[in-house]
């Protein structure tokens, strides 16, 4: 058994498990709230024996403790978490249920004499309407959704369309089980599940969506869809708002996050109309390197692994120490800032550098995962070069230079150093060092100085042009 403690900084938390077995867990929230996770049907979010990932959703901030214990071997079903049972997708014959309307599941696949019928329940807060820009449909919000909120839980059926047929009927019902509309759908409203980077070995299986299969692509989408679980017949995911979505706004997703390669479903001329439009949609593989890294936190592990292998990328994980923040902007890059006061002589942190052989530095690309945010490292500016290796400093790669810095560093081993305040540092202040004073006295290694720039620190003793 393990007991882990996490600080909830947002309304959802993903816990990576070190095994692929189902678990029993006790989640203890603040204010004496607790949720027992004991049986496959008693609760809601989800942990699956097919996945090593669990998502827990909470509408409040606070401390969360999780104690995980392996379930008895007799319990083989996935565990569900939260407020109510997750209804499963149903595959069966049309009208096999004595009361098919009342007992509809969120997504059902039924075989009829006329072919396959996909029955889908659209949650309150959304509508499928005609698209005024071009032929087809779109999804609009009928209720407001705040940035970071979980808008709905969605389902897709894993279907072999070669045996079912590429065109099928979709019936959309309300949560009150009222039939709202019927559509004829085709495989363009599904996602390839056998392309490189996907999840199954089938050569014709696709992830077939219900009402939200009519969601359109945008290069600047306002929603993303982390996976909750997957089985051989269905997948379950959450829809999370990337920014505030108002009543009447179209809800969009980035198709490039779902397919590594599109295999005939490319969009050669994107019409999303976003100011960030990339011009075309060719799948994740077709994105620029910088964009791939920025979106890496939103793709499934299979797509991420394919990207790392194909691009020869190494990812290092780094965690911000207490009192240190990372601020990033598209215009100004990333910077370290203080989130608390530090007095003169007070240690800010102790950090361990990764020592990268020169051959690896030449042949590989490096990405830093800082508390879940992926950043592509610049080999010229984000490493300290020594005689036979380079130091990769993790989060500290983003400390700015100043000719009158607020900190100084002292090496205590070959790769460990302590950073102390040279002046009083207040919350919100940038944390700076002197790039010209980065020698490692313990290893007797100088900073070889591989980059040059014109300093704009604005200090009275600014040295101007620097090589460091």
N, C-alpha and C positions, 0 to 999 in steps of 0.2 A: 504494500500500500504506500502511496505517496500523498503527502499533504503539501499543496502548493498555494501560494497567496499571490493575488494579482490586484493591481489598482485599476479600476475601471475609469478610463479617460474618455470613453465614447459609449454609445448605446449598444455596442456589440463587441464580443471578444471571441477570438478564435484560439483554441488551445490545440497545439500539435501533440499528439500522443506518440509514445515511443514504441507502441505495439499495435497490432491489427486486431486485437480482441475486443469484444464488447465489454463495457464496464458498468459497474454500479457506482453512483456518485452521490454525494451529499453537497449541495450548494448552499452556503450560508451567506445571506445578504445582511446589510445594515438594518437597524431598527427591528431586529428579531424576526426578520423574514427568512424563511427557509423553504427550499424546494427539494423533495426527495425524488431521486431517480432510481426506481427499483425494478419496474417491469416494462416490457416493450410497448404497453398500451396505456400506462397510467398518466403520462405527462406529455411534453411537446417539442422543442427545437430539434436536436438530433445527434446521435452518435451511431456510426455504422461499423460492423465488422469488416466491411469492404473498404473502409477509408480510415486513415489515421488522423482525421480531423474532426473536431467537435466545435460547433458554434453555439454560444449561449447569448441570448439577447436580454437586455435589461433596459428599462426606461429610467433608471436612476443611476447616479454616480455613487461610488462608495468602495468598500473592500469586499472582495469575493474570495472565499476559500473553497477549494475543491479537494475532496479525498476520493481517490479512484481505487477500486478493488476489482480484480478479475471476476467476471460472472461465472457461475457454475456451468459446466460444459453442456448441461441439458438445455440452457437458455441460448438459443441460436439466433433469435430474431434481433434486429437492430433496436437499440434503445431510443425512445423519443423523449424529449424534454419540454417543458414550459407549461401552457395553461390548459390545453385540450388535446385529445388524440389527433395525430395527423392522419387524415383519411388517405388510403392508398389508391393508386390507379387501379381500375378494374378492366380486365380484358375478358369479354364473353360474348354471348349471342344477344342480338337485339330482343328486348322484351323478356329476357330470362328472369328478371326481377318481378315479383307480383305487383310492386308499386315502383316502377322505374324512375318516375319523376321525383318522388319524395326522397328516394334513397340514392340519388345521384352522387357520385364522388366528384372531386374537383376535375378529374380527367378520366374519361372512359373510352375504350376502344371497342366497338361492336361490329360484328360481321353481319351483313344483311345480304339478301339475294342481289341487291344492287351494288354490293361492294362494301368497303370499309366506311364506317361512320365514326367520326371523332366527336365526342360530346365533352364540352368544356364549360365550367362554371366561372364566370367573370366576377371577381370580388367587387364589393361596393367601392366607389371612388374612381372607377375607370369606365370608359366606353369605347367600343370599336365603331368608327365613323368613316365616311367617305373621305378620301384624300383629295383636296382641291388642287394640289400641285400636279398630280399625275394620276393615271388610272390605278386604282387599288384602294386599300384601306390604311387607316392609321389609328393609333391609340391615344386618346386624350384623357387628362385627369378631370374628374368631376368633383373632386375634393382636393384641398391643398395638402401637400406633403413636405415636411421640413427636411432640410439637408441632414443626411445621416440616418433618417428614419427608415425602418423596414416597412415598405409599402404593401407587400403581400408575399406569400409563399407560393411558388409556382411549381408546375410539374411538366415533365416531358416523357413521352412513351418511346422506348427503344424498339423500333420496328424495322423489319426487313421489307422495304417498299418494293423490292423486285417481285416478291410473291403476292403482295397486297394490291399493288397498282400505284402509279405515281400521282393519280388524281383521286381525291376522296372528299366526302362531304364533312363539313364542320358545323355542328349545332352549338350555339352559345346560349347558355341559360344564366339567369340572374341567381344571386344567392337565395332568393325566394323560390327558386326552381321554376321561373317563368321563362319560356322560350323567347329569346330576344331576336335572334337572326339565324339564318342558314347561309352558308357559303360553300363554294367549291374551291378546295385548296389543292395545292400541289407541293412537290418536294422543295420548292424554293422557300417554303415556310418551315424548313427543318434544317438541321445541321449535320454535316457529314460526320459519321462516327468511326470511320476507318482510315482517314487521312493520317499521315505522319503527325504524331503529337496527340492523337486522340486515344480512346480508351478501350476499344474492343478489337477482336481479330476478324470480325465479320467484314466482308467486302461490300455489303449492300445495306448494312444497318445504319439508320439515321435517328437522330434525336428529333422527334416530332412533337411540336408544341401545339397547344390549344389556342385559346383566345389571344394570348400574347405572341403567338406566331405572326400576328399582323403588325408587330412593332417594327418601325422603320429604323434604318441605320442613320447615325450621325457621327461625324468625325469628332464632335464635341458633345458626346452623349450626356444625358442628365440622369442616367441610372446605370447601375451595374449589378451583377447577379452571381454572388458567391455560392458555390455548390454546398449543399447540406449533406446529401448522400446520393449514392448510386447503387442500383441493383441491376441484374441482367435485363429487367423489363422496364424499369423506370428510373428517372432521376428527379431530385428535388432540390430546389434552390430558393434563395431569398432575393427579392428585388429591393435594392437600397438606393435612395435618392442621393445623387452626387451634389446637388444644390437644391435650393427651394424650388418646388414645382407648384405652380398656381393653377387654379381652376381654369380649364380651357387650354392649358399648355399641352403640346404633344409630348408624350413620353417616348424617349429614344434610347437605343443601345448602340454600342460600337461592335459591328459584326466581326471586326478583326480579332476580337477577344475570344471568339468561339471556334474558329477554324485556324489551324496553323497554315494549311493550304486549302484553297477553296474548291479545287477540283471541278471547275465548270460553273461555279456559282459566284464568280468574281463580278464586281461592279466596275466596269471600265471607265465610266464617267459618273462620278458621284454628284448627286443633286441635293445634298443635305442642306446647302445654303449657309453653313456655319462659316464664321470668319476664320476658323481653324481647319477648313476643309482640306483634305489631303489630295483631292482630285480624283482618286480611285480607291477601291477597296479590294485588295488582293489577299486578304488573310493576314495573320500575324507575321508570317514570314516576309511579306512584302513591305512591312513598315520600316522607316529609317531606324538606325540603331538607337539613337537617343530616345525616340518615341517608344520603342520596344521596352527599354529599361524603365521609362516612366510608367508604363502600363503593366509592368511585371507583377505588381501586387494584386492585379485583378484577374489574372488568367489562372486556369487550373494547372495543377502540378505537371501534367503530361506535356502541355504546351511549353511551360517554363523549362522543363528538362530538355525538350527537343531544341529550344533556343540556345540553352547553355552549351549543349553538345555541338550544335552546328556552327555556332559563332566562336567556339573556344573561349567561353567566358567563365571566370572564376568569381564566385560571390563570397564576400566576407561579411560576417555579421558583426555589428557593433551597437553598443547600448550607451545612451547618453547618461553620464553620471548625474546624481542629484544636484540641482542648482545650475545645470547647464542646459541650454535650449539650442535648437537648430532652426534658423529662419531661412527660408528659400523663396526667391522671387525669380521670375523669368528674365527680368532685366539685370538683376544684380547678383545672381548665383546664390550660393549657400554660405551662411556665416554662423559662427558660434556667438551666443549671447548669454548673459547671466540671467538667471531667474530668481536669484537671491543676492544678498549683500556678501561681499568678501572683503575682509580687512587686509592691510599690508602684511605680507609674510604668511598669510593663511593659505594652506594648500587648496587648490580647486579640485584636483583629481590626480590620481596615479594612472598611467596608461601603459599598455604593452603594445609595442610595434610588431607587425608581422615582417619578417625578413624575407624579401623576395629575391631569388636568384636572378641575375641579369638575363639569362636565357629565357626564363619565364616572362620577364617583363617585356621582352622583345616579341615573343610569340603569342601572348595571351592578352585578352581584354579583362578589365577588372571592374567589378560592380560592388558597391557598398550598400548593405542593407542596414540602415540606421533606424532602429525601432519600427521596422515595417515599411520604411520609405527607401526605394531603390534609387541609387545615384551612380551614374557612370563616371568613373574616375579618369581624370586627365593625367596621362603619364608624365607630362612635363611639369605640372604644377602641384599634383597631389601626392607626390612621393619625395622623400629625402634620399638623394643618391650618395652612397658610400663607394669605397674602392671596388668591392666585389659583390655588393648587393644593394638593394634599395629598401628603405623602411616605409611600410604602409601603416599609417597612424590611425586608421579607423575614423571615428567621428572627429578626431583632432585634425584630420586633413583639411578641415574647413575653417581653421582659425586664421583670421586675417593678419596681415603684416601692419606694423606701425613702427616708425622711427623712434617713437616714445611709447613703447608697449606697456600694456597693463599687467603682463605676466612675464615670468622667466621660467625656463625648464632646467632640471638637473637630472642627468642620467644616473640611475642607481645600479643598473646591470647593463648588459649589452643591448637589451631591447626594452627595458623598462625605465620610465622617467616620471618625475613628479613635477607638476606645474604649480607655481605659487604666485600670489598677487604681488605686484610691485607697487601698486597704488590701490586706493579704495575703488572697488568695482560695485556699482549699484545695479539693481534689477533693470534689465533692458539694455545695459551697456554692452557694446561689442567686446568680445574677449580677443586680445591681440597679443602677438609676439613679434620679435625681431627676426625676420627670415635670415638675416646675416649672422645670427648667433645660434646656429643649430648644430654645432659640432657635438660629437659623442665622446666625452672625455674618458669614459670607462673603456670603451672599445678603441680609443685613440683613432677615431675616424672623423675626418672633416666632412663638411657639406660640400660636395663637388661643384655645386652651382650649375644647374642645367637649364635654367630659365632666366630671362631678363624682362624687366617691366619698368615703367615709369611710376614711381610711388606717388599716390595722391592722398596720403594720410592726413595732410593738412597741419601737421605739427610744426612748431617753429624751428625744429632741428631736422626737418625732412631732408633726406640725402638725395632726393630726386631719382635718377636712374639707378636701378639695382640689378645685380646679377646674383642669384641665389639658388 
